[in-house]
């Protein structure tokens, strides 16, 4: 059997979910979502330059900066600093916990440090052995088929979450089939992110929810 993919995600299924917190999930998530947006979001601002003209500037945020800097390090130095990787790993874990909470996959409010019900692992790469120096330049392009499929899978996942929301309100349970599907889409998206943007592997992501 082939080795496990270097990016893995598992979320523990809960037999019972809180109906009240599920009903108001989009309100409850706002504080931690603001923290996440500060860490990862891009920003646009207008500043006045000389002569009284205004110039619009855009920042890419930490996520975009990590991608660009990692690409350059692999390309020119064939290095991926461990502390750099650890930061990307913990940031990915944090945002995934928030996503799982919004998608009603867990009742526990997203922690900034604890793994909770979300188990996400990325393998640290040996750059000189496992990564081709020039491949990061084109990985985003090679992953285009995944983007197309994930768009449609994501729409179906959104519908699944809405259906699960009604099911939880009436029964207190997340239908297992819907749960497995939503987790599968998140797992697929994680693998694509690990390949095209986190740049931890050259193994092309499998077209699979498993």
C-alpha positions in Angstrom: 0.0 0.0 0.0 1.1 3.6 -0.7 2.3 5.8 2.1 -0.4 8.1 3.7 -0.6 11.5 2.1 1.5 14.1 3.9 -1.6 16.1 4.9 -4.3 14.3 7.0 -7.5 15.4 8.7 -9.9 13.5 11.0 -12.7 15.0 13.0 -14.4 13.0 15.8 -18.1 12.4 15.3 -20.3 13.4 18.2 -23.6 11.5 18.8 -25.3 14.5 20.4 -24.9 18.2 19.6 -26.3 21.3 21.4 -29.3 22.6 19.6 -29.1 26.1 21.1 -25.5 26.8 20.2 -26.0 25.2 16.8 -29.0 27.5 16.1 -26.9 30.6 16.7 -23.5 29.3 15.4 -23.0 32.1 13.0 -23.3 34.6 15.8 -21.2 32.8 18.3 -18.3 32.3 15.9 -17.9 36.1 15.3 -15.2 36.8 18.0 -12.9 34.0 17.0 -13.5 34.7 13.3 -12.3 38.2 13.8 -9.1 36.9 15.4 -8.6 34.6 12.4 -9.2 37.4 9.9 -6.6 39.5 11.6 -4.1 36.7 11.2 -4.9 35.6 7.7 -6.9 38.2 5.9 -5.6 40.5 3.2 -6.2 44.2 3.6 -6.7 47.1 1.3 -6.2 50.8 2.3 -5.9 54.1 0.6 -3.0 56.4 1.5 -2.2 59.9 0.3 0.9 60.3 -1.7 2.7 63.5 -2.7 0.7 66.0 -4.8 -2.5 65.3 -3.1 -3.2 62.0 -5.0 -4.5 58.9 -3.3 -3.0 55.5 -3.8 -4.6 52.1 -3.0 -2.4 49.5 -1.4 -3.1 45.9 -0.8 -1.5 43.5 1.6 -1.7 39.7 1.2 -1.9 38.8 4.9 0.1 36.1 6.7 -1.1 33.3 4.5 -0.1 34.9 1.3 3.2 36.0 2.7 4.0 32.5 3.9 3.3 31.1 0.5 5.5 33.6 -1.3 8.4 33.4 1.2 8.3 29.6 1.3 8.3 29.5 -2.5 11.4 31.7 -2.7 13.2 29.8 0.0 12.6 26.4 -1.8 13.5 27.9 -5.2 16.7 29.7 -4.2 18.0 28.0 -1.0 16.2 24.6 -1.0 15.2 25.2 2.6 12.0 25.1 4.6 12.8 26.3 8.2 11.2 24.1 10.8 9.9 27.0 12.9 8.3 28.3 9.7 6.6 25.0 9.0 5.4 24.7 12.6 3.8 28.1 12.4 2.0 27.2 9.1 0.9 23.9 10.7 -0.6 25.6 13.8 -2.2 28.3 11.8 -3.8 25.7 9.5 -5.0 23.7 12.6 -6.5 26.9 14.1 -8.4 27.9 11.0 -9.6 24.3 10.5 -11.0 24.2 14.0 -13.0 27.4 13.2 -14.2 25.9 9.9 -15.3 22.7 11.7 -17.2 24.8 14.3 -19.0 26.8 11.7 -19.9 23.7 9.8 -21.5 22.3 13.0 -19.1 19.3 13.0 -18.2 20.1 16.7 -19.8 21.9 19.6 -16.6 22.9 21.2 -15.6 26.5 20.7 -12.4 26.8 18.7 -9.3 26.9 20.8 -6.2 28.8 19.8 -4.0 26.0 21.2 -5.9 22.7 21.9 -6.6 20.2 19.1 -10.1 19.4 20.4 -12.0 17.1 18.1 -10.0 18.1 15.0 -6.9 16.1 14.3 -4.9 17.7 11.5 -1.3 16.6 10.7 1.2 17.8 8.1 4.5 16.0 7.5 7.6 18.1 7.6 9.4 17.8 4.3 13.0 17.0 3.5 13.4 19.7 0.9 16.5 18.4 -0.9 15.1 14.9 -1.0 11.3 15.3 -1.3 10.8 18.7 -3.1 11.7 19.7 -6.6 13.2 23.2 -6.6 11.2 24.6 -9.5 7.9 22.9 -9.0 6.4 25.4 -6.5 6.3 27.9 -9.4 3.6 25.8 -11.2 1.9 23.8 -8.5 -1.0 26.4 -8.3 -1.5 25.8 -12.0 -1.3 22.0 -11.8 -4.0 22.1 -9.1 -6.6 23.8 -11.3 -8.6 20.5 -11.8 -8.9 20.3 -8.1 -10.2 23.9 -7.8 -12.9 23.1 -10.3 -14.0 20.0 -8.6 -13.8 21.5 -5.1 -16.0 24.4 -6.2 -18.9 22.0 -6.9 -18.1 19.8 -3.9 -18.1 23.0 -1.8 -21.5 24.0 -3.0 -22.8 20.5 -2.1 -21.0 20.7 1.3 -22.8 24.1 2.0 -26.1 22.5 1.2 -25.2 19.6 3.5 -24.4 21.9 6.4 -27.8 23.7 6.0 -29.6 20.3 6.0 -27.5 19.2 9.0 -28.5 22.4 10.8 -32.2 21.6 10.5 -31.5 18.0 11.5 -29.6 19.1 14.6 -32.4 21.5 15.6 -35.0 18.8 15.5 -33.0 15.7 16.5 -29.8 16.9 18.1 -27.8 14.8 15.7 -25.6 15.4 12.7 -26.6 12.8 10.0 -23.6 10.6 9.7 -23.6 10.5 6.0 -23.6 14.3 5.7 -20.9 14.6 8.4 -18.6 12.2 6.6 -19.2 14.1 3.3 -18.4 17.5 4.8 -15.3 16.2 6.5 -14.2 14.5 3.2 -14.5 17.8 1.3 -12.4 19.5 4.0 -9.8 16.7 3.8 -9.6 17.1 0.0 -9.2 20.9 0.3 -6.5 20.4 2.9 -4.5 18.2 0.6 -4.7 20.7 -2.2 -3.6 23.5 0.1 -0.7 21.4 1.4 0.4 20.7 -2.2 -0.2 24.1 -4.0 0.3 26.7 -1.2 1.9 25.2 1.9 4.3 23.5 -0.5 5.1 20.6 1.9 4.9 17.9 -0.8 5.3 17.2 -4.5 2.9 14.3 -4.4 -0.2 15.3 -6.5 -3.3 15.3 -4.3 -5.6 12.3 -4.8 -9.1 12.9 -6.1 -10.8 11.4 -3.1 -12.9 12.3 0.0 -11.2 9.6 2.0 
